[in-house]
Amino acid sequence: MNNKTVHQYLMTKPYASVSQPFGPEVDVYKVKDKMFATLSLSNMKAKAETDSHWWLNLKCDPDEAQALRDIFDAVIPGYHMNKRLWNTVILDGSIPQGEIERMIDNSFLLVVQKMRKPDRCSILLHLASGTE
């Protein structure tokens, strides 16, 4: 997945919005004003041997976060985030699209589950009806 397809997928989520509160280099994706993802072009070069890749920060269950880091080299502790609850997914083409979409879905749902009941119910209703 590249940054454009990730952006498109993030924006299919009910009530999703994007803003740049940290500056033009970081897109912040929210559901009803609660952040569930960030997307930015890395300015860090891995040992100066590769070009920069887009980095996607996603919320994650702590146990799953560690498991994903163990499975995928392109999943690291959340850059500039709580490293226990967030992962950074480096969009270098090594992770299948379906797996990235699953991680995005999980991040979205983790944030929605912590919302007030009326907000949570309206979002889950949109998901259940397929009107993302």
Phi, psi and omega in degrees: 000139175256178185298327181289316179290327175296313179302313180300317181293317178301321183283353175281349182288141180303135177062019179287142175220160179230140177214177182228063183292341180261006182116170186292348183272355182229117173273130179247123182257129183231154169241118183047051176070015176244125184290132174236352179195154167228154180220125181209157175275124181294137173258007178261132177255127181292101178055027176057022182253350180228161175287163177294149176240161173285142180244133181243117176267131181225140175290149185205147171301136185305319180291318178292324180304313180293320179298317179296322177295325179288327184278316188246126176297333183273010173246121182231166176304144185307119180289123182061026182227172172295111188290345176281327188250355183228143172243150169255126178256117179275119184277073182255007179089359184273346181252130181300147181304317180300324179289319177295318178298321178297317178296320177296314179302316180296318178299313179302311182294323177300320179289316180298321182297338181268001183277167174299151186304315180299317178295314181300315182295319180294322179290314180296328177296317177298319179295317183293327182274353179076018180258052178295000000 
